[in-house]
Amino acid sequence: MNEFIDFIGFMNQQLHDRSIPRLETMLMPATFSSIVGEFMASTIPKHCPTIAKNAYHNGHPDLAPKGIFPGDMVQYTQEGIEVKGSRYP
């Protein structure tokens, strides 16, 4: 999560320096949620060697057990973690 906070802070500082609104205010909520989810699904496996980002386009879940499926690709499985971002607590 700290990596995402650093990322959004960096992006927003760059936007601020150019008098552009913060990223989370200019994007539609679903688009921002998608960015959060994709960022987390891409970075969590760096910290957990037993999971991998699901390489299947629109596969479910976003994170699957590493090495179980060929190429870490699976269209659908019960095993793994689905990542979602939300505006709500």
Backbone bond lengths (Angstrom), bond angles and torsions (degrees), N, CA, C in turn:
res aa  C-N    CA-C-N  psi(-1)  N-CA   C-N-CA  omega(-1)  CA-C   N-CA-C  phi
1 M - - - 1.448 - - 1.525 110.50 -
2 N 1.329 116.11 -36.99 1.470 118.86 179.04 1.517 111.48 -60.41
3 E 1.332 116.91 -35.47 1.466 119.30 178.29 1.522 111.09 -63.63
4 F 1.334 117.09 -37.85 1.464 119.40 178.51 1.526 110.41 -68.59
5 I 1.319 116.82 -41.79 1.471 120.36 178.45 1.534 109.43 -60.35
6 D 1.325 117.20 -42.95 1.474 120.23 176.87 1.528 110.98 -62.35
7 F 1.332 116.17 -43.02 1.468 121.23 -179.95 1.529 110.92 -61.16
8 I 1.327 116.81 -51.09 1.466 119.76 -176.90 1.532 110.44 -66.80
9 G 1.338 116.42 -34.64 1.462 119.99 175.93 1.521 111.41 -63.12
10 F 1.332 116.33 -44.32 1.468 120.84 178.64 1.527 110.51 -62.67
11 M 1.334 116.08 -48.39 1.461 120.09 -179.28 1.533 110.90 -59.38
12 N 1.327 115.50 -46.78 1.459 118.59 -177.49 1.523 112.34 -67.70
13 Q 1.326 118.08 -32.71 1.465 119.95 175.70 1.527 110.23 -64.71
14 Q 1.321 116.85 -42.96 1.469 120.57 178.09 1.529 110.61 -62.68
15 L 1.325 116.76 -42.29 1.465 120.47 178.54 1.531 110.63 -65.44
16 H 1.318 116.75 -43.16 1.470 121.77 179.89 1.536 110.69 -59.99
17 D 1.333 115.59 -42.38 1.471 119.97 179.70 1.526 112.15 -60.94
18 R 1.325 116.78 -20.55 1.470 121.94 179.75 1.533 112.04 -108.91
19 S 1.346 115.44 14.41 1.485 122.24 179.84 1.525 112.01 56.90
20 I 1.340 115.83 40.65 1.460 122.58 177.29 1.523 107.29 -110.69
21 P 1.338 118.51 140.41 1.469 120.30 -179.48 1.534 112.68 -59.78
22 R 1.338 115.26 157.91 1.463 121.24 178.30 1.522 110.21 -56.52
23 L 1.333 115.46 148.35 1.458 122.09 -177.33 1.526 111.55 -55.66
24 E 1.327 117.39 -46.22 1.467 120.30 -175.91 1.530 113.44 -69.16
25 T 1.342 117.68 -16.58 1.463 119.22 177.90 1.525 112.30 -92.83
26 M 1.325 117.07 -22.79 1.464 117.78 -178.30 1.525 113.16 -92.53
27 L 1.338 117.78 -17.58 1.459 120.72 -179.71 1.529 111.09 -91.75
28 M 1.321 115.36 152.43 1.462 119.50 172.16 1.527 107.41 -65.51
29 P 1.342 118.38 146.00 1.470 120.85 -177.76 1.531 113.73 -52.58
30 A 1.327 118.03 -40.84 1.468 119.92 -179.31 1.531 111.12 -66.52
31 T 1.318 117.07 -34.28 1.464 120.74 178.88 1.522 109.91 -68.82
32 F 1.329 116.56 -44.80 1.459 119.61 178.67 1.531 110.60 -64.07
33 S 1.312 117.01 -40.48 1.462 121.19 177.11 1.519 110.59 -59.67
34 S 1.312 117.18 -40.66 1.460 121.85 178.16 1.528 111.20 -63.49
35 I 1.324 117.06 -40.71 1.463 120.99 177.70 1.527 109.79 -62.34
36 V 1.328 116.81 -45.11 1.464 120.95 178.58 1.524 109.64 -58.57
37 G 1.321 117.16 -50.38 1.457 121.77 -178.12 1.512 113.15 -61.41
38 E 1.316 117.28 -45.63 1.469 121.02 -179.77 1.532 111.46 -66.42
39 F 1.325 116.27 -39.10 1.462 119.55 178.14 1.523 109.75 -62.40
40 M 1.329 116.90 -48.10 1.468 120.50 -178.37 1.523 111.21 -64.83
41 A 1.328 117.42 -43.10 1.466 120.47 -179.89 1.531 111.29 -64.78
42 S 1.311 117.02 -27.18 1.464 120.62 179.22 1.522 112.84 -83.26
43 T 1.330 117.53 -27.59 1.465 119.64 -174.96 1.528 114.18 -100.54
44 I 1.315 119.02 -29.10 1.471 120.44 -179.11 1.530 112.12 -56.74
45 P 1.333 120.24 -42.67 1.470 118.87 -179.80 1.536 114.66 -59.90
46 K 1.337 118.50 -20.73 1.464 120.24 176.04 1.525 111.18 -64.41
47 H 1.329 116.03 -26.52 1.462 121.78 -175.58 1.525 112.88 -103.08
48 C 1.310 117.17 -7.91 1.464 121.94 -178.61 1.528 108.72 -136.28
49 P 1.330 117.53 101.58 1.462 120.25 -173.92 1.526 115.13 -69.99
50 T 1.318 118.82 -6.88 1.468 120.63 -177.79 1.519 113.56 -96.01
51 I 1.337 117.39 -1.14 1.465 120.17 177.48 1.522 110.06 -124.68
52 A 1.331 115.44 156.35 1.461 122.09 179.40 1.521 108.95 -137.54
53 K 1.325 115.93 151.99 1.455 119.49 172.61 1.527 107.25 -66.11
54 N 1.314 116.30 131.43 1.462 121.21 179.06 1.527 108.09 -65.84
55 A 1.324 116.50 116.10 1.459 121.84 -176.41 1.530 113.29 -80.58
56 Y 1.328 117.31 -5.36 1.463 120.74 178.84 1.521 108.46 -76.29
57 H 1.338 118.00 128.21 1.468 121.69 -179.91 1.530 109.87 -58.24
58 N 1.314 116.28 121.59 1.466 123.34 -177.16 1.530 112.57 59.24
59 G 1.326 116.87 27.13 1.461 120.49 177.75 1.519 111.36 -69.29
60 H 1.323 115.20 158.37 1.466 121.18 179.56 1.511 108.22 -129.15
61 P 1.294 118.83 128.20 1.461 129.66 0.59 1.531 112.24 -83.85
62 D 1.340 114.89 178.30 1.461 120.53 -178.02 1.525 112.26 -67.90
63 L 1.326 116.15 -36.39 1.456 122.18 179.27 1.519 108.38 -117.32
64 A 1.325 116.54 131.63 1.464 121.42 -178.06 1.531 108.93 -126.12
65 P 1.322 116.95 159.52 1.464 119.05 176.92 1.532 110.40 -58.23
66 K 1.316 115.88 130.48 1.474 121.18 -176.94 1.527 110.60 -67.72
67 G 1.341 114.98 133.56 1.449 121.20 174.05 1.514 116.37 80.47
68 I 1.313 118.85 -1.07 1.465 122.04 -179.69 1.528 110.91 -81.58
69 F 1.320 116.65 -37.82 1.459 122.71 -177.77 1.526 109.14 -110.15
70 P 1.340 118.01 141.29 1.469 120.41 -179.50 1.533 111.52 -55.22
71 G 1.317 115.54 125.68 1.465 120.42 179.26 1.515 113.28 67.38
72 D 1.331 117.12 16.72 1.478 122.10 -175.42 1.523 110.93 53.09
73 M 1.343 115.62 39.44 1.468 122.58 179.90 1.519 109.33 -120.87
74 V 1.339 115.27 129.05 1.462 120.03 175.48 1.522 108.02 -151.86
75 Q 1.329 116.18 132.63 1.465 119.49 180.00 1.522 110.90 -69.15
76 Y 1.344 116.69 -44.29 1.459 120.12 179.38 1.519 109.48 -154.86
77 T 1.327 115.31 135.26 1.461 121.43 173.57 1.520 108.89 -153.46
78 Q 1.307 115.60 156.33 1.470 121.52 175.55 1.530 110.29 -79.18
79 E 1.338 116.77 -20.06 1.463 121.77 -176.87 1.526 110.17 -84.05
80 G 1.323 117.56 132.53 1.457 120.58 174.76 1.509 113.16 125.26
81 I 1.323 115.21 -164.98 1.466 122.52 -174.50 1.522 109.20 -132.65
82 E 1.313 116.69 127.33 1.462 122.54 173.60 1.529 107.09 -93.31
83 V 1.324 117.83 128.36 1.462 122.60 -177.24 1.519 108.88 -102.52
84 K 1.316 116.15 130.55 1.469 121.27 177.87 1.525 109.27 -135.19
85 G 1.319 115.57 142.99 1.459 121.35 172.04 1.522 107.74 -108.66
86 S 1.330 116.11 143.99 1.456 120.00 -178.66 1.523 110.68 -140.84
87 R 1.308 115.75 151.13 1.463 120.84 174.90 1.506 111.02 -79.82
88 Y 1.311 116.97 -14.94 1.452 121.60 -172.07 1.527 111.54 -102.01
89 P 1.336 117.37 145.82 1.475 119.70 178.79 1.525 111.64 -64.59
